[in-house]
Amino acid sequence: MNHQSITGAITESQNLVGMWFAPAVIQRNHFVYKSLSSWSYNIAVGCSHACRFCYVPDAATIKQSRSLASYGVTDPDAEWGQYVLIRHWDERKFIASLRAAERTPLEELNRDGNRAVMLCTTTDPYQVIHHSDRARQKELAGHTRQLVRRALELIRDQSTLNVRILTRSPMARLDFDIYRSFNQRLVFGMSLPTLRNDLSKIYEPKAPAPTQRLATLRAAKDAGLHVYVAIAPTYPECDEDDLRATISAIKNLDPITVFHEPINMRAENAARIAEAASKVGLPMRTDVFATQQAWRTYAITALQSVWRLSREIGIRDKLHLWPDKILGSKQVIMSARDPNAYIDWLQARWNRISEWPQG
């Protein structure tokens, strides 16, 4: 591939899809209570899946608003899903970041990170790249593919770090061969909040359907990969029957860990979801986002439901709940039937270290 033509694509400001000015490197992340990884490797700024609940535009991308403006992005939040700016590949800088991660003393790492690099934390490593120019689209897609593949090769061959893959895309099948070459050092996971394709279409309008993701997870299991699943974020419309069906399907995969988190989003995102749902006549429970109290009640109920159903279905030993830190506020604790038992329950969830395959 012509590297000059790739890096020169910074001028593609009006298409909102092109090349970002900074390279893709391994960076420390700061997850709280998640037990996912110690580092992240993000291939792009933006994501074509356009998930309407995504925290990234508010928590991360908004900080880059000045740079994004030069690419034609006027509102990073409202335009989420429309812009995908792919980081360029600088092997020297990537290897430097890899070596820095490799040398990091264990005592400086988060104890629940499993000394892993996560692909990705603010975008999807296997998203479809859209561009008005088909030749350019093919070029950008090839570059994106190389960003993932070459990084995996170098992590495998020049470090002892682990890798956690998280995606919504069946395109991950393209790299099952390299995943297998990691043996115990790599775990593969997908977000699967529901099995309802209609509901997913509202919340994740451009992401592959849940049925496709479930099929990909089954293929990964059949390929001998170590699989985990994130039932995250579940939606207010995910009733008990839906949750039971999702958890039952996941149990059949025999995953190493099952994560769960109820949705938590800002009011403007809830309004966008309600507007999209109204166009197709799908009733939504946006009332749970009306007040903090309404959301806390919903979130605790959702966590308890998944906790109970996981025991009923026989997968509780794999379940790792992600209660938001807001649920540990004094107000919430004091409203619990047994505050001490509630605190103990929260701490057990927050301090849980997710499983990693043993060699």
C-alpha positions as CSV (number, residue, x, y, z in Angstrom):
1,M,0.0,0.0,0.0
2,N,1.2,3.5,-0.8
3,H,2.0,4.9,2.7
4,Q,2.2,8.5,1.3
5,S,-1.3,8.3,0.0
6,I,-2.6,7.0,3.3
7,T,-1.0,9.7,5.4
8,G,-1.9,12.3,2.9
9,A,-5.6,11.6,3.5
10,I,-5.7,14.1,6.4
11,T,-7.2,16.5,3.8
12,E,-10.4,14.4,3.6
13,S,-12.2,16.7,6.0
14,Q,-15.6,16.8,4.4
15,N,-16.1,13.1,4.1
16,L,-15.7,12.5,7.8
17,V,-13.9,9.2,7.0
18,G,-10.2,9.3,6.4
19,M,-6.9,9.3,8.3
20,W,-6.3,10.7,11.8
21,F,-3.0,12.6,12.4
22,A,-1.7,10.4,15.2
23,P,-0.5,6.8,15.0
24,A,-2.0,3.7,16.7
25,V,-0.1,2.8,19.8
26,I,-0.6,0.9,23.0
27,Q,-1.7,3.1,25.9
28,R,-2.6,2.6,29.6
29,N,-6.3,2.6,30.3
30,H,-8.1,3.3,33.5
31,F,-11.1,1.1,33.8
32,V,-12.8,1.1,37.2
33,Y,-14.4,-2.2,38.5
34,K,-14.3,-3.8,35.0
35,S,-11.4,-6.3,35.1
36,L,-10.9,-6.1,31.3
37,S,-7.3,-5.0,30.6
38,S,-4.3,-2.9,31.6
39,W,-3.8,-1.3,28.2
40,S,-5.8,-0.3,25.1
41,Y,-5.0,-0.3,21.4
42,N,-7.5,1.9,19.5
43,I,-7.3,2.0,15.7
44,A,-9.5,5.0,15.0
45,V,-11.2,8.1,16.4
46,G,-14.9,7.5,15.9
47,C,-16.9,4.3,15.1
48,S,-19.2,3.3,12.2
49,H,-21.5,1.3,14.4
50,A,-23.2,4.5,15.7
51,C,-24.4,3.0,19.0
52,R,-26.7,5.7,20.4
53,F,-25.8,4.9,24.0
54,C,-22.0,5.1,23.6
55,Y,-20.1,6.9,26.3
56,V,-17.1,7.6,24.0
57,P,-18.2,10.9,22.4
58,D,-18.8,12.4,25.8
59,A,-15.9,10.9,27.8
60,A,-13.2,10.8,25.2
61,T,-13.9,12.1,21.7
62,I,-15.3,15.4,23.0
63,K,-11.7,16.2,24.3
64,Q,-10.6,16.1,20.7
65,S,-13.3,18.4,19.4
66,R,-10.8,21.0,18.2
67,S,-8.9,18.5,16.1
68,L,-12.1,16.9,14.9
69,A,-13.3,20.3,13.7
70,S,-10.5,20.4,11.2
71,Y,-11.9,17.2,9.7
72,G,-15.4,18.7,9.3
73,V,-16.9,17.3,12.6
74,T,-18.9,20.1,14.2
75,D,-20.6,18.1,17.0
76,P,-18.6,14.9,18.0
77,D,-21.6,13.7,20.0
78,A,-24.5,14.4,17.6
79,E,-22.4,13.1,14.7
80,W,-21.2,9.9,16.4
81,G,-21.3,7.1,13.9
82,Q,-20.7,9.4,10.9
83,Y,-17.0,9.9,11.4
84,V,-14.3,7.3,11.4
85,L,-10.7,8.7,11.4
86,I,-8.3,5.9,11.2
87,R,-4.9,6.1,12.9
88,H,-1.9,5.6,10.8
89,W,0.7,2.9,11.3
90,D,4.1,3.8,12.6
91,E,5.8,0.5,13.4
92,R,8.7,2.1,15.3
93,K,6.3,4.0,17.6
94,F,4.1,1.0,18.0
95,I,7.0,-1.2,19.1
96,A,8.2,1.5,21.5
97,S,4.8,1.5,23.1
98,L,4.8,-2.3,23.2
99,R,8.2,-2.5,24.9
100,A,7.2,0.2,27.4
101,A,4.1,-1.9,28.3
102,E,6.2,-5.1,28.5
103,R,8.6,-3.4,31.0
104,T,5.9,-2.1,33.3
105,P,6.3,-3.7,36.8
106,L,3.4,-5.7,38.0
107,E,3.0,-3.5,41.0
108,E,2.3,-0.5,38.8
109,L,-0.6,-2.3,36.9
110,N,-4.2,-2.6,37.9
111,R,-4.4,-6.0,39.6
112,D,-7.6,-6.9,37.7
113,G,-6.2,-6.1,34.2
114,N,-4.7,-9.6,33.5
115,R,-1.7,-7.8,32.0
116,A,-3.8,-7.6,28.8
117,V,-4.0,-5.2,25.8
118,M,-7.6,-4.6,24.7
119,L,-8.7,-4.2,21.1
120,C,-10.5,-1.8,21.3
121,T,-11.9,0.4,24.1
122,T,-13.1,3.5,22.2
123,T,-13.9,2.0,18.8
124,D,-14.4,-1.4,17.2
125,P,-11.4,-3.2,15.7
126,Y,-13.6,-4.8,12.9
127,Q,-16.0,-2.1,11.7
128,V,-17.0,-1.6,8.1
129,I,-15.4,1.5,6.6
130,H,-17.7,3.6,4.4
131,H,-16.4,6.2,1.9
132,S,-18.0,7.9,-1.1
133,D,-15.1,6.9,-3.2
134,R,-15.0,3.1,-3.6
135,A,-11.3,3.0,-4.4
136,R,-10.5,5.0,-1.3
137,Q,-12.9,2.9,0.8
138,K,-11.0,-0.2,-0.2
139,E,-7.7,1.4,0.6
140,L,-8.8,2.6,4.0
141,A,-10.4,-0.8,4.8
142,G,-7.1,-2.5,3.9
143,H,-5.2,-0.1,6.1
144,T,-7.5,-0.7,9.0
145,R,-7.1,-4.5,8.6
146,Q,-3.3,-4.1,8.6
147,L,-3.5,-2.0,11.8
148,V,-5.1,-4.9,13.6
149,R,-3.2,-7.8,12.1
150,R,0.3,-6.3,12.3
151,A,-0.3,-5.2,15.9
152,L,-1.4,-8.7,16.9
153,E,1.7,-10.2,15.2
154,L,4.0,-7.9,17.1
155,I,2.3,-8.4,20.4
156,R,2.5,-12.1,20.0
157,D,6.1,-12.3,18.8
158,Q,7.8,-9.5,20.7
159,S,6.1,-9.5,24.1
160,T,4.5,-11.7,26.7
161,L,1.4,-9.5,27.0
162,N,-2.1,-11.0,26.8
163,V,-4.8,-9.7,24.4
164,R,-8.5,-9.2,24.9
165,I,-10.6,-8.7,21.7
166,L,-14.0,-7.0,22.0
167,T,-16.1,-6.5,18.9
168,R,-19.6,-6.5,17.5
169,S,-18.5,-7.6,14.1
170,P,-18.4,-11.0,12.4
171,M,-15.4,-9.7,10.4
172,A,-13.3,-10.9,13.4
173,R,-13.5,-14.4,11.8
174,L,-10.8,-13.1,9.4
175,D,-8.3,-13.3,12.2
176,F,-9.3,-16.5,14.0
177,D,-6.0,-18.0,12.7
178,I,-3.8,-15.5,14.5
179,Y,-6.0,-15.6,17.6
180,R,-5.3,-19.4,17.8
181,S,-1.6,-18.8,17.6
182,F,-1.7,-16.9,20.9
183,N,-2.9,-20.1,22.7
184,Q,-3.7,-19.0,26.3
185,R,-2.7,-15.4,25.8
186,L,-5.8,-14.2,24.0
187,V,-9.5,-14.2,24.8
188,F,-12.2,-13.3,22.2
189,G,-15.4,-11.6,23.2
190,M,-18.5,-9.9,21.7
191,S,-21.1,-7.5,23.1
192,L,-24.5,-9.3,23.1
193,P,-27.0,-7.3,25.1
194,T,-30.0,-9.0,23.6
195,L,-31.1,-11.5,20.9
196,R,-33.7,-9.1,19.6
197,N,-32.6,-7.7,16.2
198,D,-35.3,-5.1,16.2
199,L,-34.2,-3.7,19.6
200,S,-30.6,-3.7,18.6
201,K,-31.4,-1.8,15.4
202,I,-32.7,1.1,17.6
203,Y,-29.8,1.2,20.0
204,E,-27.0,0.1,17.7
205,P,-28.3,1.2,14.3
206,K,-25.2,0.3,12.2
207,A,-23.8,-2.6,14.1
208,P,-24.2,-6.2,13.0
209,A,-27.3,-8.0,14.3
210,P,-27.2,-9.9,17.5
211,T,-28.0,-13.1,15.6
212,Q,-24.8,-12.6,13.6
213,R,-22.8,-12.0,16.7
214,L,-24.1,-15.2,18.4
215,A,-23.2,-17.1,15.2
216,T,-19.7,-15.6,15.3
217,L,-19.3,-16.6,19.0
218,R,-20.3,-20.1,18.2
219,A,-17.8,-20.2,15.3
220,A,-15.1,-18.9,17.7
221,K,-15.8,-21.6,20.1
222,D,-15.8,-24.2,17.4
223,A,-12.4,-22.8,16.3
224,G,-11.0,-23.6,19.8
225,L,-10.8,-20.0,21.0
226,H,-11.3,-18.8,24.6
227,V,-14.6,-17.0,24.5
228,Y,-16.2,-14.4,26.8
229,V,-19.4,-12.4,26.4
230,A,-20.5,-8.9,27.5
231,I,-24.2,-8.7,28.0
232,A,-23.7,-5.0,27.9
233,P,-25.3,-2.7,28.0
234,T,-28.8,-4.3,28.5
235,Y,-31.7,-2.0,27.7
236,P,-34.9,-1.2,29.8
237,E,-36.8,-3.1,27.1
238,C,-34.9,-6.3,27.8
239,D,-37.5,-8.0,30.0
240,E,-37.1,-11.3,31.9
241,D,-37.9,-13.5,28.9
242,D,-35.4,-11.7,26.7
243,L,-32.7,-11.9,29.4
244,R,-33.4,-15.6,30.0
245,A,-33.1,-16.3,26.3
246,T,-29.8,-14.4,26.0
247,I,-28.2,-16.0,29.1
248,S,-29.3,-19.4,28.0
249,A,-27.8,-19.0,24.5
250,I,-24.6,-17.7,26.1
251,K,-24.4,-20.7,28.5
252,N,-24.2,-23.0,25.5
253,L,-21.0,-21.3,24.5
254,D,-19.3,-22.2,27.8
255,P,-17.6,-18.8,28.0
256,I,-14.8,-18.1,30.5
257,T,-16.6,-15.0,31.8
258,V,-19.9,-13.3,31.2
259,F,-20.0,-9.6,31.9
260,H,-23.2,-7.7,32.5
261,E,-24.0,-4.0,32.8
262,P,-27.3,-2.1,32.5
263,I,-27.4,0.8,30.2
264,N,-26.6,4.3,31.5
265,M,-26.8,7.2,29.2
266,R,-27.5,10.9,29.1
267,A,-30.9,12.4,28.5
268,E,-30.1,13.7,25.0
269,N,-29.1,10.1,23.9
270,A,-32.4,8.8,25.4
271,A,-34.3,11.4,23.3
272,R,-32.5,10.3,20.1
273,I,-33.4,6.7,20.8
274,A,-37.0,7.5,21.5
275,E,-37.2,9.5,18.2
276,A,-35.7,6.5,16.2
277,A,-38.1,4.1,17.9
278,S,-41.1,6.2,17.2
279,K,-40.4,6.1,13.4
280,V,-40.9,2.3,13.5
281,G,-43.6,2.2,16.1
282,L,-41.5,0.4,18.7
283,P,-42.4,1.3,22.4
284,M,-39.5,2.3,24.5
285,R,-39.0,2.7,28.3
286,T,-37.2,6.0,28.2
287,D,-38.8,6.9,31.5
288,V,-36.0,5.1,33.4
289,F,-33.7,8.0,32.3
290,A,-36.0,10.8,33.5
291,T,-34.3,11.1,36.9
292,Q,-31.3,9.7,38.7
293,Q,-33.6,7.9,41.1
294,A,-35.5,6.3,38.2
295,W,-32.3,5.1,36.7
296,R,-30.8,3.8,39.9
297,T,-34.0,1.7,40.6
298,Y,-33.9,0.3,37.0
299,A,-30.1,-0.5,37.2
300,I,-30.3,-2.3,40.5
301,T,-33.4,-4.3,39.3
302,A,-31.6,-5.2,36.1
303,L,-28.5,-6.4,37.9
304,Q,-30.5,-8.4,40.4
305,S,-32.5,-10.0,37.6
306,V,-29.4,-11.1,35.7
307,W,-27.9,-12.3,39.0
308,R,-31.0,-14.4,39.7
309,L,-31.4,-15.8,36.2
310,S,-27.7,-16.7,36.0
311,R,-28.2,-18.9,39.0
312,E,-31.4,-20.4,37.6
313,I,-29.6,-21.2,34.3
314,G,-26.5,-22.4,35.9
315,I,-23.9,-19.8,34.8
316,R,-23.5,-17.7,38.0
317,D,-19.9,-18.8,38.6
318,K,-19.0,-17.2,35.3
319,L,-21.0,-14.0,35.9
320,H,-19.2,-10.7,36.5
321,L,-21.6,-7.8,37.1
322,W,-20.5,-4.2,36.5
323,P,-22.5,-2.0,39.0
324,D,-21.9,1.6,38.2
325,K,-20.0,3.5,41.0
326,I,-23.1,5.7,41.4
327,L,-24.8,2.7,42.9
328,G,-22.3,2.9,45.8
329,S,-23.4,6.4,46.8
330,K,-24.5,7.0,50.4
331,Q,-28.1,7.7,49.2
332,V,-28.4,4.4,47.4
333,I,-26.7,2.5,50.3
334,M,-29.0,3.9,52.9
335,S,-32.1,3.1,50.9
336,A,-31.2,-0.6,50.7
337,R,-33.1,-3.0,52.9
338,D,-29.9,-4.2,54.5
339,P,-27.2,-1.5,53.8
340,N,-24.3,-3.7,55.2
341,A,-25.3,-6.7,53.0
342,Y,-25.7,-4.3,50.0
343,I,-22.2,-2.9,50.5
344,D,-20.7,-6.4,50.8
345,W,-22.5,-7.4,47.6
346,L,-21.2,-4.3,45.7
347,Q,-17.6,-4.8,46.9
348,A,-17.6,-8.4,45.8
349,R,-18.7,-7.4,42.3
350,W,-16.2,-4.5,42.1
351,N,-13.3,-6.5,43.4
352,R,-13.9,-9.5,41.2
353,I,-11.0,-10.4,38.8
354,S,-12.2,-11.9,35.5
355,E,-11.0,-15.3,34.5
356,W,-8.0,-15.8,32.2
357,P,-7.1,-19.2,30.6
358,Q,-4.3,-21.0,32.3
359,G,-1.5,-22.6,30.2
